């Protein structure tokens, strides 16, 4: 049938994406000259003092959810939390680095099927020196308390990318949910008006969001939410906005059920983190895999 052929074509496209991404990363590593090479390796000085204080609390003996919530902005009862993440100085340098890359003649991959402008951070070589320590050392103590049932203490892989919205490019983002157990979405700036995120319900169908909670974006601040939470971005009215998005994954959770198609995953070997699945749940150090699910 036509639908079967479309699914087969999408599966094949996704297999090829892996190899194309590896090729792009090799070219970038060899040929690209960064403007701000220091931003590629995470340093505590990049992180907001308030964020470091939250991490210290979460890592302390006796830390509990109620204590953590006193540090965070909470939105309704939807388990959406806003917190400072980076310093404004880091955000500025990072955005300048991304603009420098964008203006170069390096090959560029799309972050996902919905965002046409942005950068995959693993292709810039930022996974190991930047995103992995951010997830393991700083975010995991927080997500362990906020989302224990989603593997918040065992987030063992990620996909990280930057998306860009401006008047002549992507204006907004329609309703969707993420291929993640937990998502961090940090607004990096620049100057913009409107463009709030909005949230429907957890595990709601993505077709419509009749009731939603708007959440304004603030530079250098991030939102933590469940990946399965339906959400989108309203149009910006002026300027340009960049967001760092980290899809964090727990193989212990997704090995049992793919978060996109809700079935037990069928796996193929993948480079790097793939989609965050592992072949054996007990052996977390194995090479990661990706699902053949054609959704998302």
N, C-alpha and C positions, 0 to 999 in steps of 0.2 A: 504494500500500500504506500501511498505518498507519505504518510506520517512516518512509517518505518524507515523509508529512504532518507527522510529529513533527519531522523534521529541518528541513523548510521553516519550521515554526512557530518553531523555535529560531533559525534564521538571521534571521527577521524580528524576533524579540525582541531579538537582539543589535544589529541595525541601529537599533532604536528606543532602545536603551540609550545610544548615543552622543548623540543629541539630548536625551534626558532629563538626562544628565549635564551638558551645556552649559547647560541651563536652570537646573539646581540651582546650578551654579557662579556664574551671573550673579546669582541671588537672594542667595547667601551673600556674594558680593563687595559687594553693595549694602547689605545689611541686618545682617550679623553683626558684633557688637562683640567682638573677641578679649579674653581675660583677660590673656594674655601675648603681646602683638604682637611682641616681640623674637624669639620662637622661630621665626617664619616665614621668617627670613633666616639662612642658615647662617653661623655664625662659628666660627673655629678654637677659641675658648674653650669651645664645646660639646663638642669632641672630646677623648677621653682622651689624656693625654700619651703613653701607650704606643702608641696608635693612630697619632699623628702621627710617632712615632719609626719605626714600621713603614713608613709612607708615605715618609718621608725615605730609609730604606734602599732601598726599591723604586725610587725615583727617582734613585738614585745610580749613577754609572758602575760597571759590573761587577757590579751586583746580579744574583743568580741564585737559583734555586729553593731550593737547599740552605740558603743563607744566610737566606732568608725563613722557611723552616720552623723555624728556631731561635727565631723570635719567636712562633710560633703553637702552640696546642694541636691535635694531630692525633688523629683517632679512627679506629682500625684502619687499613685500607688503602683506605678508601672516599673519600678526598679530601674529607673534611669537616673544616673548620677553625674553631676558636673563637678569638676575639680581642676585646680591649676596643675599644669603638667610641666611646661617649659618656661624659660625666661623669655621676655620680649627680644632680648639681644640675640639669643639663639634662633628664634623664629625668623628674625630679619636675615641673619646670615644664611640660614637654611633655604629660605625663599630665594635669596640672591643666587645660591648655588643651583637651585632647580631651574631658575631662569637662564643661567649660564648654560646649563645642559640643554635646555629647550632650544636655545639659539644656536647650538652647535650642529654639526652635520652628522652626529652620531645616530645610529638606528634607535628607534623608540617603539616600545610595545605599549598597547593600551592596557590600563589597569584591569578592566573587565569589560563585559559586553555592554554595559550601560554608560560608561564614562569614556569619552573620546579624547580627553585631554588630561595628561598627567604622566606619572612615572612609576614604574615598578622598582621598588628599592632594591630588590635582590639583583636586578640587572646593573644597578650602580655599585654593587659590591657592598651594600650596607647591611645585609642580613646578619652576618656573623659579628662584626664589630659594633653594631649599633642596635638593631632591633632585637636580637636574641637576648643581650643583657638587659635591655629595657623590659622585655617580657618576663625573664626569669628572676632578676634581682629586685625589680621595682614594682611591676604590675601584679605578679603572682601573689604576693602577700595580701594585696588588696582584693583581688578577685576570689581568693580562697575564702574570704569572709562574706563577700557579696553574693557569690554564685556557687556555693558548694555543690549543688545538685547538677551543675553543668560542667563539673570537673575543674572548677576555678583554681583548685590547688594543684592541678596536674595539666595545666595548659602547656603542651610540649612542642607545639609548632605554630607557625603563623604564615599569613600572607600580608605583606605591607606595601602600601602604595600611596601616592599623593594624587589627589584629584584637583582640578582647577575649573572654576566657574567664572565666566565673564560674559559681557553683553553680546560678543560676536562669536562665542564658542558654546559650551554647554551652559545653559541658564539655570537648570534645575535638575532634579532626579526624581523619577516617578516611584510609586510605592513598590517596595521590595523587601525581602529579608536576606540576611547575609549567610554565606557559606562559612559559618563560624559558630563556636559556642558562645564566645564573648567578643564584643567589638569595642575598640577604643577609637574615637574620632576626635582629633585635635584640630581646632581652627588655628592656622598659622598666620592669618592675616590675608591680604593686605588691607587696603581701604575698600569698604563695600557697604551697601545698605540693603536691608531686608535679607531674604535668603535663609530664613529659619529652617531648622529641621522640624519634622512633625512625626509623631508616633501614634500608631493605632494600637492594636492589641497583640499580645504574644500569640504566635502561631495562627494569626488571622489570615484569611485568604488575601493575596496581594492585589486582587482585582479592584477593590474599592476600600476606602477608609472613611466611612461616614462620620465616625467620631474620632477626632485626633487631638493630641496634646502638642502644641507648638513649643519649641525650645529655641531660644535665641542663641546665636553663635557669638562667642567672645574670643578674641585673639589670645593665644597662648593657653587657653583653657580647653579641657577635653571632656567628652561625654563617654561614659561607660554604659553599655546596654547589652542585653542578651541578643545574640546573633539572630535568633528566630523571631525577634520583635519586628513587626511590620513598620517601615519608616520610609521617609523620603525627604527631599529638600525642596522648599518653595523657591520660586525664581528670585534671583538677586535683581535689584532695581538699578544699581550703578556700581562701578568699580570692578574689582576682581577679588575672588576669595580662593585661597588654597587650604586644603585640609589633608592632614596625614591620617590615614585609616589603617588600623592594624586589626586584621581578622585573626583572632587567637583561637586555637583548636586544641581539644583534648582527645587524643586517640582512644583513651579508655571509654569515652562516651560515643564517639562516632564510629568506632569499630563495630558497635552493636547495631547502629542505625544511621544511615546517611541523613544529614539534616536537611537535605534538599528534596529527596524523593521519599524519605521516611521508610526506606527498606534496608535490609542488610546489604552492605555494599559488595559489589564485585570489583576487584582491584586489579590494576595494572601497575607495573613498576614505574617510578617517576624519579626525575632528578630532584635533588634537594628535599624540600618538605612536601612536594606534591600537594595533595589536598588534605594532608594531615592524618591520613589513615595509616595504621601499621598492620602487618600481616598477622602477627601474634600479639594479642593484648598484653601478655605477660612480659614480652621482650621489647621494652620501650626504646631500646637503642637501635633497633633495626632501621634500615632505610625506609623512608616514608613512601607512601603510595598515594595514587589518586584514584578517585572513583570514576567509573564509566557513566555515572548518572549524567544525563544530558541537560539537566535543569541548572539554572543559575549561571 
